[in-house]
Amino acid sequence: MKKYAAGAIRNVALVSHGGAGKTSIAEALLYSSGTINRLGTTTAGNTTTDFDAEEIKRQISINTALAPLEWKGTKINILDTPGYFDFIGEVISALRVADGAVISVCAVSGVEVGTEKVWGYAEERNLPRMFFVNKLDRENASFSRVLEQLREFFGLRAVPVQMPAGEEENLKGIVDLVNMKAVMFEAGGLKFKEEDIPAGLQDKAKEYRNQLIEAVAESDDELLMKYLEGEPLTEEEIRGGLRKGVLEKKIFPILCG
């Protein structure tokens, strides 16, 4: 068994209101990292983290499941927690050992009671947090609507780092707002390719990127001075400021898929 230094291990809790797709996110992370070679689904009952017979039958998580993976030399222990209030003790226990939390939000339902609950529990633990707007391929999904809700409920420190390229049945990929490139899905979403941002998305991408850069600048005095003097921030500076802001709980990134 490979050994990791303490500094190369991260415990990340996946939390949300019930039904926001945490188990699917965990499965996708395991697949993308090469830990598993086939992508399971909750409807098929063959995901890695929902293995209990009752979980498969109900198609919901009942227990917190551990899903370890390796990414760029770091071991990441994914804690896939239940979303329904009956099992809230599992969520609280997972957050006690987590270094950070990913809050999944359904792109159709938006911010729900459970979203606020898990945010509060993570706040009590003073954990770095990020949001993942999930299920953007579903009917009536809206990234912009959910983004507005997140900033309304959790403040302007919630900033987009990605935006979708299309929505509902027209979801084609995501736009990376740091390097301003589109990552387009291939092979049913199992592969991807990077390309220029489609012309119809460039204005919205610039708008969202300005929100990101403003938040990054406010997290670091040197970057703020550069920003106020009208100088553009480099991609390296944006990444560094974003990391610093997340660790200091000044920025809560919003990703999507």
C-alpha positions in Angstrom: 0.0 0.0 0.0 1.4 3.4 -1.0 2.2 5.7 1.9 1.5 9.4 1.9 2.9 12.2 4.0 0.4 13.9 6.3 0.6 17.0 4.1 -0.4 15.0 1.0 -3.7 13.8 2.4 -7.0 15.7 2.2 -10.4 14.7 3.6 -13.2 16.3 1.6 -16.9 16.0 2.6 -19.6 16.0 -0.1 -22.8 17.5 1.5 -26.1 18.8 0.3 -29.9 18.7 0.5 -31.2 15.2 -0.3 -31.2 14.3 -4.0 -28.6 16.9 -5.2 -26.3 14.2 -6.7 -23.4 13.8 -4.2 -23.0 10.1 -5.0 -22.8 10.8 -8.7 -20.2 13.5 -8.1 -18.2 11.0 -6.0 -18.5 8.4 -8.8 -17.3 10.9 -11.4 -14.3 11.9 -9.3 -13.3 8.3 -8.9 -13.7 7.7 -12.6 -11.9 10.8 -13.7 -8.9 10.1 -11.4 -8.6 6.6 -12.8 -9.5 4.9 -9.5 -12.4 3.0 -11.2 -12.7 2.1 -14.9 -16.5 2.3 -15.3 -18.9 5.0 -14.3 -21.8 3.7 -12.2 -25.2 5.3 -11.6 -27.6 5.4 -8.7 -30.5 4.2 -10.9 -28.5 1.2 -12.0 -27.5 0.5 -8.3 -23.8 0.1 -9.2 -22.1 3.1 -7.7 -19.0 2.7 -5.5 -20.3 4.6 -2.4 -23.9 3.4 -2.3 -23.2 -0.3 -1.8 -25.6 -1.1 1.0 -28.7 -3.1 -0.1 -31.0 -0.6 1.4 -29.2 2.3 -0.3 -29.4 0.5 -3.7 -33.1 -0.2 -3.2 -34.0 3.4 -2.1 -31.5 5.0 -4.5 -30.3 7.3 -1.6 -27.3 7.4 0.7 -27.9 6.2 4.3 -24.4 6.0 5.6 -21.3 8.1 5.0 -19.0 6.3 2.6 -15.3 6.7 2.1 -14.0 6.9 -1.4 -10.2 7.4 -1.6 -8.5 8.6 -4.8 -5.2 10.0 -5.8 -4.8 13.3 -7.8 -1.4 14.8 -8.7 0.4 13.0 -5.9 -2.2 13.9 -3.2 -4.5 11.3 -1.6 -8.0 12.7 -1.4 -10.5 10.9 0.8 -14.0 11.7 -0.4 -16.7 11.4 2.3 -20.0 10.9 0.5 -22.6 11.8 3.1 -26.4 11.3 3.2 -28.6 14.2 2.3 -31.8 13.4 4.1 -32.4 14.8 7.6 -33.0 11.4 9.1 -29.3 10.7 8.7 -27.9 14.2 9.7 -25.7 12.6 12.3 -23.6 11.1 9.5 -23.1 14.5 8.0 -22.0 16.1 11.2 -19.6 13.3 11.9 -18.0 13.6 8.5 -17.5 17.3 8.8 -15.7 16.8 12.1 -12.9 15.0 10.2 -13.0 17.0 6.9 -10.5 19.6 5.7 -13.1 21.1 3.5 -16.7 20.7 2.1 -18.2 20.6 -1.3 -21.8 21.6 -1.2 -23.8 20.2 -4.1 -26.8 22.2 -5.3 -29.3 20.9 -7.8 -29.5 23.2 -10.9 -33.3 22.7 -11.0 -34.3 23.0 -7.3 -31.6 25.5 -6.4 -30.8 26.4 -2.8 -33.0 24.3 -0.4 -33.4 23.9 3.3 -30.7 21.2 3.5 -28.3 23.5 1.6 -28.5 26.1 4.3 -28.3 23.4 7.0 -25.0 21.9 5.7 -23.6 25.4 5.2 -24.3 26.1 8.8 -22.6 22.9 10.0 -19.5 23.6 7.9 -19.5 27.2 9.2 -19.5 25.9 12.7 -16.4 23.9 11.9 -14.8 26.9 10.1 -14.2 24.8 7.0 -13.3 26.0 3.5 -16.3 25.4 1.2 -17.1 25.3 -2.5 -20.3 24.8 -4.3 -21.0 22.5 -7.2 -24.1 23.3 -9.3 -25.2 19.8 -10.4 -27.7 18.3 -12.8 -27.4 21.0 -15.4 -28.5 18.5 -18.1 -31.9 18.2 -16.5 -35.1 19.9 -17.7 -35.6 23.4 -16.2 -32.0 23.6 -15.0 -30.6 27.2 -14.7 -27.1 28.0 -13.7 -27.8 31.8 -13.6 -30.8 31.4 -11.4 -28.9 29.2 -8.9 -25.9 31.5 -9.0 -28.1 34.4 -8.0 -29.6 32.3 -5.1 -26.1 31.3 -3.9 -25.0 34.9 -3.8 -28.2 36.0 -2.1 -28.1 33.4 0.6 -24.3 33.1 1.2 -23.0 36.5 0.1 -20.8 37.9 -2.7 -17.9 35.7 -1.5 -19.6 32.9 -3.5 -18.1 33.4 -7.0 -18.2 31.4 -10.2 -15.0 29.7 -11.3 -16.9 27.8 -14.1 -20.0 28.3 -16.1 -21.9 25.8 -18.3 -21.7 25.7 -22.1 -25.4 25.2 -22.7 -28.1 23.8 -20.4 -30.7 21.1 -20.2 -30.4 18.8 -23.3 -28.0 21.3 -24.9 -25.3 21.0 -22.2 -22.1 20.6 -24.2 -19.4 21.3 -21.6 -18.2 23.9 -19.2 -16.2 27.1 -19.4 -13.2 27.6 -17.2 -13.3 31.2 -16.1 -9.6 31.2 -14.9 -8.0 30.3 -18.2 -11.0 31.4 -20.3 -11.3 28.2 -22.2 -14.2 25.9 -22.9 -14.0 22.2 -22.0 -16.4 20.4 -24.3 -17.7 16.9 -23.5 -17.2 13.9 -25.8 -18.2 10.3 -25.7 -21.3 11.0 -23.6 -19.3 13.1 -21.2 -16.7 10.4 -20.5 -14.0 12.4 -22.4 -13.5 16.1 -23.1 -11.5 18.5 -25.3 -10.4 22.1 -24.6 -11.3 24.7 -27.2 -12.1 28.4 -27.5 -15.2 29.7 -25.8 -18.2 29.8 -28.2 -19.0 33.3 -29.4 -22.4 33.2 -27.8 -21.0 32.6 -24.3 -18.1 35.1 -24.3 -20.0 38.1 -22.9 -21.4 36.1 -20.0 -18.0 34.5 -19.4 -16.4 37.9 -19.2 -19.1 39.1 -16.7 -18.6 36.1 -14.5 -14.8 36.3 -14.7 -15.0 39.9 -13.5 -16.8 38.7 -10.4 -14.1 36.1 -9.9 -11.2 38.6 -10.4 -12.8 41.1 -8.0 -13.1 38.5 -5.3 -9.6 37.3 -5.9 -8.2 40.8 -5.7 -10.0 41.5 -2.4 -8.4 38.4 -0.8 -4.8 39.8 -1.2 -3.6 43.3 -0.6 -0.9 43.2 -3.4 -3.5 41.9 -5.9 -6.0 44.5 -4.8 -3.5 47.3 -5.4 -2.7 45.9 -8.9 -6.5 45.6 -9.6 -7.3 49.1 -8.5 -4.5 50.5 -10.7 -6.2 48.9 -13.7 -3.5 46.2 -14.3 -4.8 42.8 -15.4 -4.1 39.8 -13.1 -2.2 36.9 -14.6 -3.6 33.4 -14.6 -1.0 32.4 -12.0 -2.0 35.3 -9.8 -5.7 34.4 -10.1 -5.0 30.8 -9.1 -2.8 31.8 -6.2 -5.3 34.4 -5.0 -8.1 31.9 -5.4 -6.3 29.3 -3.3 -5.5 31.8 -0.6 -9.1 33.1 -0.5 -10.5 29.6 -0.2 -8.2 28.7 2.6 -9.0 31.9 4.5 -12.8 31.5 3.9 -12.9 34.7 1.9 -13.9 33.0 -1.3 -16.4 30.2 -1.9 -15.9 29.0 -5.5 -18.9 27.8 -7.6 -18.2 25.0 -10.1 -20.7 23.2 -12.2 -21.6 20.1 -14.2 
